[in-house]
Amino acid sequence: MVMRPRPATRRRPARATTAAAGLAVVLTGGLAACSSEGSARPAAAAGPSVPVSVPSYDPAKGARSDATAGTCGPDKDGGWSLAGTVRNTAKSKRSYSIVVDFVTDKGSTVVDTRVVKVPGVEPGTSVPFSVAGAAGRGRDALRCVLRDVQFG
């Protein structure tokens, strides 16, 4: 195989390169602003902002297999709700923190997160839980996802 030298390329002055990069940024931003996807949380549809304290993940307290998601759907208040069950598989009484994300079908964007506290579940028993979220998004196509389940 014979290696041939590359033909010389003409270098642009720094000002022209900078101007071209700036124009690309402006055009890209303009196209993003016109996209039908919009932002992940449009101000008009997001509803009131409610702070949620999501527990830090601790693998030693992981209990994801103890919780089962049940019915997920729009509720009568214009949001979404999830009903599920948590079963204490341990030999002692446990309380659970269950983190639920409400996620768009298209784009898999988390539009709301809620934490459900289920106190004092006796060993070997199952207890129902429910949570409401995604206020004002009742007409959107969403999924309810159990992100994390921990005992504590």
Secondary structure, 3 states (H helix, E strand, C coil): CCCCCCCCCCCCCHHHHHHHHHHHHHHHHHHHHHCCCCCCCCHHHHCCCCCCCCCCCCHHHECHHHEEEEEEEECCCCCEEEEEEEECCCCCCEEEEEEEEEEECCCCCEEEEEEEEEEEECCCCEEEEEEEECCCCCCCCEEEEEEEEEEC
